[in-house]
Amino acid sequence: MRDHRDYLDRALQNSGRDGLLKKDSVEFYRSIYAYQAERLDVYGRLALDAGWIRPAAMPIIDSESLTIAPEEYPPLSEGMGMLLDTLSEMHAGMNFDRLRESFSGGSAPMERAVRALLARDFETLSAQAGASGLGVEEYIFALVNWLKPFFMALAEKFGALVRQDEWMEAHCPVCGYYPDMARIVGAKDGRRFLHCALCEYEWHYKRIGCPVCGNENTEKLGYFAVEGETAYRVDYCDECRGYIKTVQLGKFHEPENCDLTVENILTVDLDSAAMKKGYARP
């Protein structure tokens, strides 16, 4: 795992984008990134060999049969508690007591939440959010940031087994979740890669195709840039009205030096521009 905190600090210092995030937001994300780094180290020591992990298949994770093993529950429960402590500290007006209580009584509620998230079952997620006393966006934010280091540990262990030449889908070949950003490497005909919003795995994806719905009709695909943002653009689809933010890397730019997790929070101006045009994220 790259150090998201270091990249965030350097990006704010060197790119002239420091005005996009308020100081308290920067500290909030630095706290989240520190939490994730600590939990990744914990989860990386787990066996991660359950039957719902299929090294020979894609996606590697079978979300429908996912269960939390007895040895996984304590660290995941501890991780949820630590995250909610961080969120409570940074957002004093929010109450996470009901969510904390619901996940303290065994693995079954956790399993239902993880399956709903991976399946993007928004009806179930909305019901779970309501039962936790949270809005659905706040609930999903908590789930994603709680689970991210666990699924990153899975991606680090099994990601090398992905047969990228056989996978050209708009969802992650490791965990099946959706991409939050894309990058294009090289010149005009450079390759496009998608970045998983959950496990942070990156995979090659076709240049002509919507990363949300897979549409390949060029008459319904397009992109636009925001004034002054030469390295960034929004790719949109008029078939599904979805969009994805894209970082365009120059021919001599090292792809591994681009942290798309951090770039995602530094490009909120692109999200605003896309939503004003009527497009939405997955």
N, C-alpha and C positions, 0 to 999 in steps of 0.2 A: 504493500500500500504506500502510495506517495504521501508526503506530509501535506495535507490540505491546508493546514495553518500556515506553513511556510510559503506556499504558493499564493495564498490569499494576501499575506503581508507584502510579498514582492510585487504582486499584480497591482495592489493599491498604490504602492510607492512609485512604480515605474510606468504605469500605463495612463496616468491622468484620469482614472476612473474613480478616484477616491470620493467624489461627490455623490456617487450612486448609492452608497450605503452609509447610514448614520453610524456614529461611533458605537451606540449600543447594539446595533445589528451586527457590526463586525465582531464585537465581543461575544454576542450570542452564537454566531457561527463558529468562532474559535473554540467555544466551550463544547459545541456539538462535535466538532472534528476531534477534539481531545478525547471526548467520551468514546467515539467510534474507534479511535486508534487503540485505546486501552482495551475495549471489548474484543476487537479483532484479535489481539494477542491471546485473550482468554479462549475464544471460540476456536482459534487455530490449533489449540492443544486437544480439542475433542476428536474422537475417532472419526466422526462424520462418515459412517459406513452403513446407514440404515437402508432398508429395502427400497425406499422411495427415491434414493439417489441411484441413477442408472448411468454409469460411466460410458456405456456403449450406445446410448440413445441421445436424441436431442428433442426438446430440452432435456438436460441431464436430470433436472428435478421433476419428478412426477407429483404435481401439486395435489391431485385428487387423492393420492394415498399417503400424503404427508402426515407423519405423526412425530411427536416430540418424545425422544427417548428419555428414560428415567435419569440418565446422567446429564442430559441436556437441559432439563427443566430448571434445576437450581441456578446455573449461570444465566439462563435466559430470564428467569424471574428477577434475579439480582440486577441484570442489565436494565430491565424495564424500570425497576425502582430507581436506579441511578439516573436514568434519562428523565423520569418524571420529577426527580429532585431538581435537575438542571432546568427543566422547563418551568417549574414552579418558581424557582429563584429568578429567572429572567422575565417571567410573566406572572407577577404576583396576583393579578386579578383572576387567574384561571384556577379552577378547582379540578384536580385529577384524582380525588379520593375514590370515586366510584370505579374508575378505570383501574386504579391500583388494587382495589379490593377484588374486582372481577378476575384479575390475573393471579391472585394469590392463593386460589383454592384448587390448584391442580392444573394439568396441562390441557384439558379439554377446551376451555375458553380460548387459550392461546392458539390451539390448532384450528379452531373455527375462524379466528381472526386472520391467521396466516393464509389459510385456504381461500378465504374471501378476497384478500388482498391480491394474491397471485392470479386468481381468476378474474379480478377486476369486477367483482360482483357488487355493484354499487348499492343495490337494494339491501343486501345483507349488511354491507358496511354502514349504510345509513342507519339501519336498525341497531347495530352494535354501538354506533356513535351516540344515538339517542339514549340507549340504556346506560351509557357511560357519562351522560350529561354533557357531551361535547358536540360541537358542530362536526359535520362529516369531514370537512377539510382539515380541521385540527386533529381529528381522530386518525385520519390517513397519514398526516405528517408525523404523528407520534409512532404509528406502526412502522412506517418506512425507516425512520431514523433509529428505532429500536432494532429492527431486523437487518438493516444494512450491513453491520459488521459480521453478523452470522452468515449471511449469504455471500459476503465478500470472502469469508474464509472458505466457503464451498467453491467459489470461483477460482480462488488461488490454488486450491488443491486439484480441481478437475478441469479448469479452463483449457489447459493445454491439450486435452483430449477432444476438444471441439473440432470437427472437420469443416473448416470454414468454406472450403470449396463446394460443400454439399448443402450449405445453409444460406439462403438468401431471403429470410423472413423478416418481418417488421417487429418481431419480438425476440427477446434474448435467448440464445441457444443454451444458456446455462440454467437460468431460473424461469424463463418464460415471461418475464415482466417487460414493460414497454421502455423504449428509449426516451431519454430526456433531452439529449443534444446529439448533434452530428458534427463530424469534422471531415473536411475534404483536404487531401494531402497532395501537394504538387501543383502542377500547372493546370490548364483548362480541363484536361481529360483525366485529372487525378482521381484516385480512388476515394470513395466515401465510406466512412465508418460510423456506426451508431454506438452510442454509449448507454448502457443499462442504468436506469434510474435507481435500481435496487442493489444489484451486486457489483456494479461498476465495470462489468466486462464490456469489451469493445469487439464488434464484429463487422466484417465487410458487408456492405449492402449496395445494391444496384444504384447507379447514378440517376436513372430515370425510373422513378417509382416513389409513391408516397410512403413514408415511414410510419404512417398511422394506419392506413387502410390497404396499402399495397397497390392502389390504382396506378396504372401505367399510361393512361391516356394523357398525352402531352398537352392537349387542349385544356385540360383541367388542372394542370400543374404549373406552378410559377414560383417566383421568389422576388423579394424586394429587400433593399438595404435601408438603414436609417442614416440620415445625413451625418457625415463625419465618422461612420463606422465602416471603414474599408475592409476590415478583416472579418466582419460579421454580416450575416444575412438571415432572413426568415424564408424557409421553404414552405409553401402552402399548397393545399389541395382543395379545389372547389367541388370535388366529389363528396368528401366527408367533412369539409370545412375545418380540417385539422391543420396543424403546423408544427414545425420543429425548427429550433434555432441551430444555425450552422456556423462553425468557425472555419475560415478558409486559411489554411497554412501555406506559406510560400514554399517554393521549391527547395530552399535550403533551411527550412525550419524543421527542427527535430520534433516529430509527433509526440514522443514521450515527455516532452517539456510542456505539453499543453494539458492542463488538468481540467477536464470538462465538468467535473463536479463543482469546482469553484467558478468556472466560467458561467455556469448556469445561474448562479446567484448574482454575478456581476453584469448580467445582460437583461435585467428586468425592464430596461427601456424597450428592448425588442419585444418582450411579452406584451407590454402596453400597446405598442404599435400594432401588433398582430390582432389583439383583442378589439382594438378600435375599428379594425377592418372586418370584424365579425368572425375571426378564426379562434379556435380553442385548442388547448393542449389535450392529450389523451386523458 
